[in-house]
Structure formats: structure tokens, C-alpha cells
Amino acid sequence: MIKKRKTAYKKEEFRDLGFGSKVASQRQRLINRDGSFNVERTGQSFFERFSPYHYLVSISWLRFNAFVVCAYLVINILFAFLYMAFGIDHISAEHTFFFHDFLNSFFFSVQTFTTVGYGRLNPTGDIESFIAGIESLTGLMGFALATGLLYGRFSRPNAKIIYSKNAIIAPYKGINAFEFRIANARDNQLIEVDIQVMLSMNDKSKGREGKRIFHNLQLERAKVTFFSLTWTIVHPIDNESPLNGMTEKELKEADAEFLILLKAFDDTFSQTVHSRSSYKYNEVIWGASFKSVYLDSPVGVSTIDMRIIHEIEKTEI
């Protein structure tokens, strides 16, 4: 029975997660803490690899709003200069100085672009009318694209999982265990939550230096039906664990990284969502335990303090 388990583990030991094995010497993360992959692609031009839709849907709300505002201003400024170039007198009869004429052209462009059209300014020349027609079409298409992107951002299912700042090596049922804690940062309901933890480290065996091996860590509990509170993920360091007998120094020399993949069903979107993160060897605290996040509630409701999810206390291992 023991031999069979060792053989199965031997096969598991050299599994490839899609990163390849020859990435060891650079001592960099494979997965960043925010879940993005720490990979840079070269050999392609910017336009070959750039996807405007993917970029605008995935960037932060601050950047998205800044992009929309900047695009709105740039387009209207360009059309304002076009109106001035072909004659501001065909739009407004008032002429004072350059900046005032530019403002009249700019606000006429805004009214045309948004199809508001207050009526005080209007094109009287053929060229200006043609430019206004082009701008109206540009405005309709621009707002349609912005609306689609806005809907895409709101409707895109994603999980917002809080991972504890550090993982720990803590006492567990007479042995030690690798642990970290997670919580759902939103009020939405996640059900049927599955988690996988993989250990990536340099291969020290003869003839395989400079390559990485990947271990699938066996967890005390790899799935929960409901995820309404916090969840401490535990990998017991038993005789079959790749961490068995390893010291903090050996973990550093192996450039170890713990890769995490979480999959859950979001009840709000009725879709499966994913979350990724990782812990490097220097983010693992040895001889520690997590503080309890549960608070006494007089009304009979389970109460957790999300501010304590990262807090740990020293303990003997």
C-alpha cells in the first residue's frame, strides 16, 4: 500500500501546470498576489497582442473612467479645431478673441457629439454641416461602445476573495500543517467552492538542476458547500507531504511558491467564478496560528471581523 502511494506521488511530482519546468533560476513569482500571471511575452508587435476590449473590461474603474473622460475631451477638442479651421463664422456670429471662439467651437462640438443641440449654435456652411454629421455619427457609435463596455464590466462575473497576508506553518493534530485563510469580500453567496494548492520549487535532483517541479498538495478539506464565513485551508505535513522534513532555509533554497486556484459558483451571476493567488517562501510564517475572527453577537447572528483575517500570533511547532 505504501509503495503504491509513493509511485502515485512520483507521477504527481513532475506534473506540468502550464508554466513549463525551466523557469527556476530567476527567483520570481509565477502568480502575483492579485492573481495575474507574472509572464512577459516578446516577439510580437504591440498591435498583435493588444486587445482593446479585454483591456477596457479588465482595467480598474478609475482607469476606465479616466479613459472615457479623456476620450470624450480629445474627440471634442479635435472637432472644435476642425470647426475653427473651416471658419467659426459659419457657426457663431460672435467673434471676440481666440479662446472665446475655441470655447464656442468646443461647446458646439459637445452639443453635436451628444446630439443635445440647444439651438444657439448651428452650422450654416456646407463643410461645417458635413463635419457635424460625421461627429454625430461618431458620437452615436462612441456612446454605444461605451455603454457596451460599461455593461460588460458590470455583468462580468468575478470573485473578490481576501487572502491572508501571510501563510503559516502551524501545529495541527500532533504534526504541523501549511495553512492560509480566505474570506469572501462581497455580500454575494458563493457555493460549491473548490480549491487547489500546488507547490512549485526548484528540482535539486541530479541532472535536473535549473528546473521546477510541481506538487499537488493534499488538503484537509478541498471543498465546502457554503462559503459564508472564513475558511482556513490546511495542508497536513504528514509523511507523504513534499514539505515533510523541510526547514525554513530549505524552503528558501528551493525558491518555493504555493500556487492557489479557487473555483466557486456565484449565486448572483449564476456562473462559475475563479480566483488565483500565491505565497512565496518569504511570505510563510513559521510557528504561528491565526487569531479568531469570530465576535460575540447578542442577537444570535454569526459575526466575523474582517480586519482580523490577516492577524496571527506566535506559537510553538
NUTORKE-888675 format. One record per residue (C-alpha): y negated, x, z negated. Coordinates in steps of 0.1 Angstrom, whole numbers, padded with zeros to 4 digits. Each point is the difference from the previous one (the first is absolute). Example, Ala and Ser with C-alpha at 12.3 -4.5 7.8 and 13.67 -1.06 7.14 Angstrom:
2
{site {0045; 0123; -0078}} {site {-0034; 0014; 0007}} 
//
This chain:
317
{site {0000; 0000; 0000}} {site {-0024; 0028; -0009}} {site {0008; 0019; 0032}} {site {-0007; -0031; 0022}} {site {-0034; -0004; -0017}} {site {-0009; 0037; 0006}} {site {0010; -0003; 0036}} {site {-0021; -0032; 0005}} {site {-0029; 0018; -0017}} {site {0004; 0030; 0023}} {site {-0005; -0022; 0030}} {site {-0030; -0017; -0016}} {site {-0015; 0034; -0009}} {site {-0009; 0008; 0036}} {site {-0012; -0033; 0012}} {site {-0032; 0000; 0021}} {site {-0028; -0025; -0008}} {site {-0018; 0006; 0033}} {site {-0021; 0030; -0012}} {site {0025; 0026; 0013}} {site {0013; 0028; -0022}} {site {-0022; 0029; 0010}} {site {-0032; -0008; -0018}} {site {0006; 0019; -0032}} {site {-0022; 0031; 0000}} {site {-0034; -0017; 0001}} {site {0002; -0016; -0035}} {site {-0017; -0031; 0010}} {site {0006; -0037; -0007}} {site {0022; -0020; 0024}} {site {-0015; -0033; -0012}} {site {-0035; -0002; -0016}} {site {-0006; -0020; -0031}} {site {-0016; -0028; 0020}} {site {0032; -0004; 0021}} {site {-0013; 0017; 0032}} {site {0021; 0027; 0016}} {site {-0013; 0035; -0003}} {site {0006; 0008; 0037}} {site {-0023; 0013; 0027}} {site {0008; -0003; 0036}} {site {-0013; 0024; 0026}} {site {0005; 0004; 0038}} {site {-0016; -0034; 0008}} {site {-0035; -0009; 0009}} {site {-0021; -0022; -0023}} {site {0002; -0030; 0023}} {site {0038; 0003; 0005}} {site {0007; -0004; -0038}} {site {-0029; -0021; -0010}} {site {0005; -0038; -0004}} {site {-0033; -0019; -0006}} {site {0018; -0031; -0013}} {site {0022; 0019; -0025}} {site {-0030; 0020; -0012}} {site {-0023; -0029; -0005}} {site {0027; -0021; -0017}} {site {0012; 0028; -0024}} {site {-0033; 0016; -0011}} {site {-0017; -0010; -0032}} {site {-0022; -0031; -0002}} {site {-0031; 0023; -0006}} {site {0007; 0019; 0032}} {site {0008; -0031; 0020}} {site {-0033; -0018; -0011}} {site {-0019; 0032; 0007}} {site {0015; 0002; 0035}} {site {-0008; -0037; 0008}} {site {-0036; 0005; -0012}} {site {-0005; 0032; 0019}} {site {0015; -0014; 0032}} {site {-0023; -0031; -0003}} {site {-0031; 0022; -0004}} {site {0009; 0025; 0027}} {site {0007; -0027; 0026}} {site {-0032; -0019; -0007}} {site {-0020; 0033; 0000}} {site {0014; 0009; 0034}} {site {-0008; -0034; 0015}} {site {-0035; 0002; -0016}} {site {-0007; 0032; 0019}} {site {0013; -0016; 0032}} {site {-0024; -0029; -0004}} {site {-0028; 0025; -0006}} {site {0010; 0021; 0029}} {site {-0002; -0029; 0025}} {site {-0032; -0014; -0015}} {site {-0007; -0016; -0033}} {site {-0027; -0022; 0017}} {site {0029; -0021; 0014}} {site {0011; -0009; -0035}} {site {-0031; -0001; -0021}} {site {-0037; -0004; 0009}} {site {-0011; 0018; -0032}} {site {-0006; 0037; 0004}} {site {-0013; 0023; -0027}} {site {0017; 0033; -0005}} {site {0035; 0015; 0007}} {site {0016; -0009; -0033}} {site {-0011; -0036; 0001}} {site {0013; -0003; 0036}} {site {0033; 0016; -0011}} {site {0003; -0026; -0029}} {site {-0006; -0029; 0025}} {site {0027; 0014; 0023}} {site {0024; 0007; -0029}} {site {-0003; -0035; -0015}} {site {0002; -0016; 0035}} {site {0032; 0020; 0004}} {site {0013; -0013; -0033}} {site {-0007; -0036; 0009}} {site {0017; 0005; 0034}} {site {0030; 0019; -0015}} {site {0006; -0027; -0026}} {site {-0009; -0029; 0024}} {site {-0025; -0012; -0025}} {site {-0030; -0002; 0023}} {site {-0030; -0012; -0020}} {site {-0021; -0005; 0031}} {site {-0031; 0021; -0008}} {site {0013; 0029; 0021}} {site {0017; -0006; 0033}} {site {0006; 0020; 0032}} {site {-0022; -0009; 0030}} {site {0011; 0026; 0025}} {site {0033; 0001; 0020}} {site {0010; 0035; -0013}} {site {-0006; -0010; -0037}} {site {0019; -0033; 0005}} {site {0029; 0020; 0015}} {site {0000; 0024; -0030}} {site {-0002; -0029; -0024}} {site {0030; -0016; 0017}} {site {0020; 0032; -0004}} {site {-0010; 0002; -0036}} {site {0010; -0036; -0007}} {site {0035; 0007; 0014}} {site {0002; 0033; -0021}} {site {-0010; -0020; -0031}} {site {0026; -0027; 0006}} {site {0028; 0026; 0005}} {site {-0012; 0022; -0028}} {site {0000; -0028; -0026}} {site {0034; -0012; 0013}} {site {0014; 0035; -0006}} {site {-0017; 0003; -0034}} {site {0014; -0034; -0010}} {site {0035; 0010; 0011}} {site {-0002; 0033; -0019}} {site {-0013; -0018; -0031}} {site {0029; -0024; 0002}} {site {0025; 0028; 0006}} {site {-0012; 0018; -0031}} {site {0002; -0031; -0022}} {site {0034; -0011; 0013}} {site {0016; 0034; 0001}} {site {0027; 0000; -0028}} {site {-0001; 0030; -0023}} {site {0010; 0008; -0035}} {site {-0024; 0015; -0026}} {site {0022; 0017; -0025}} {site {-0013; 0021; -0028}} {site {0021; 0032; -0006}} {site {-0003; 0018; -0033}} {site {-0021; 0031; 0004}} {site {0029; 0022; -0011}} {site {0038; -0003; 0000}} {site {0018; 0012; -0031}} {site {0032; 0016; -0012}} {site {0009; -0021; -0031}} {site {0029; -0005; -0024}} {site {0024; -0027; 0013}} {site {0032; -0012; -0017}} {site {0010; 0033; -0013}} {site {-0010; 0019; 0032}} {site {-0033; 0005; 0018}} {site {-0014; -0020; 0029}} {site {-0026; 0002; 0027}} {site {-0024; -0030; -0004}} {site {-0032; -0014; 0014}} {site {-0017; -0034; -0005}} {site {-0014; -0025; 0026}} {site {-0018; -0033; -0001}} {site {-0013; -0025; 0024}} {site {-0038; 0003; 0002}} {site {-0005; -0035; 0014}} {site {0007; -0035; -0013}} {site {0023; -0008; 0029}} {site {0037; -0004; -0006}} {site {0025; 0027; 0012}} {site {0036; -0009; -0001}} {site {0033; 0018; 0010}} {site {-0016; 0034; -0006}} {site {0021; 0030; 0012}} {site {-0009; 0036; -0007}} {site {0014; 0033; 0012}} {site {-0007; 0034; -0014}} {site {0008; 0032; 0019}} {site {-0002; 0036; -0012}} {site {-0012; 0025; 0026}} {site {0003; 0037; -0008}} {site {0006; 0034; 0015}} {site {0036; 0010; 0007}} {site {0008; 0031; -0018}} {site {0036; 0004; 0014}} {site {0008; 0031; 0020}} {site {-0009; -0004; 0037}} {site {-0022; -0031; -0005}} {site {-0031; 0016; -0015}} {site {-0032; -0015; 0013}} {site {0015; -0035; 0004}} {site {-0002; -0031; -0021}} {site {0028; -0023; -0013}} {site {-0004; -0036; -0010}} {site {0018; -0017; -0029}} {site {0001; -0037; -0004}} {site {-0004; -0005; -0038}} {site {0022; -0026; -0016}} {site {-0021; -0024; -0021}} {site {0008; -0019; -0032}} {site {-0014; -0030; 0018}} {site {-0009; 0001; 0037}} {site {-0009; -0037; 0004}} {site {-0017; -0028; -0020}} {site {-0003; -0036; 0009}} {site {-0034; -0006; -0015}} {site {-0028; 0025; -0003}} {site {-0026; -0017; -0022}} {site {-0003; 0028; -0027}} {site {0003; 0037; 0002}} {site {0032; 0019; 0010}} {site {0011; 0034; -0012}} {site {0023; 0015; 0026}} {site {0026; 0022; -0016}} {site {0023; 0026; 0016}} {site {0025; 0012; -0026}} {site {0006; 0038; 0001}} {site {0037; -0001; -0004}} {site {0027; 0024; 0013}} {site {-0004; -0014; 0036}} {site {-0038; 0002; 0001}} {site {-0015; 0028; 0021}} {site {-0024; 0006; -0029}} {site {0028; 0007; -0024}} {site {-0005; 0034; -0016}} {site {-0033; 0006; 0018}} {site {-0030; 0013; -0020}} {site {-0037; -0005; 0006}} {site {-0002; 0035; 0015}} {site {0029; -0007; 0024}} {site {-0016; -0032; 0011}} {site {-0032; 0019; 0009}} {site {0019; 0027; 0018}} {site {0018; -0027; 0020}} {site {-0034; -0015; 0009}} {site {0015; -0034; -0010}} {site {-0015; -0032; 0011}} {site {0011; -0035; -0010}} {site {-0004; -0025; 0029}} {site {-0003; -0037; -0008}} {site {0005; -0030; 0023}} {site {-0005; -0035; -0013}} {site {0008; -0032; 0019}} {site {-0007; -0035; -0012}} {site {-0004; -0036; 0012}} {site {-0036; -0012; -0004}} {site {0000; -0037; -0009}} {site {-0036; -0004; 0013}} {site {0005; 0014; 0035}} {site {0037; -0010; 0001}} {site {0007; 0034; 0014}} {site {0015; 0033; -0011}} {site {-0025; 0026; -0012}} {site {0005; 0038; -0006}} {site {-0016; 0026; -0022}} {site {0005; 0038; 0000}} {site {-0010; 0028; -0024}} {site {0013; 0033; -0013}} {site {-0001; 0024; -0029}} {site {-0001; 0037; 0003}} {site {0016; 0023; -0026}} {site {-0033; 0007; -0016}} {site {-0006; -0038; -0006}} {site {0032; -0003; -0020}} {site {-0006; 0003; -0038}} {site {0030; 0013; -0020}} {site {0007; -0013; -0034}} {site {-0021; -0032; 0001}} {site {0004; -0038; -0002}} {site {-0021; -0029; 0012}} {site {-0021; -0019; -0025}} {site {0007; -0038; -0002}} {site {-0024; -0021; 0021}} {site {0009; -0033; -0017}} {site {-0026; -0016; -0022}} {site {0004; -0027; -0027}} {site {-0010; -0033; 0014}} {site {-0007; -0029; -0024}} {site {0005; -0026; 0028}} {site {0036; 0009; 0008}} {site {-0008; 0016; 0034}} {site {0013; 0035; 0010}} {site {-0030; 0023; 0000}} {site {-0001; 0035; 0014}} {site {-0029; 0024; 0000}} {site {-0002; 0017; 0034}} {site {-0022; 0027; -0014}} {site {0029; 0014; -0020}} {site {0024; 0003; 0030}} {site {-0008; 0037; 0004}} {site {0000; 0010; -0037}} {site {0028; 0021; -0014}} {site {0009; 0016; -0033}} {site {0019; 0032; -0006}} {site {0036; -0001; -0012}} {site {0029; 0023; -0005}} {site {0026; 0004; 0028}} 
//
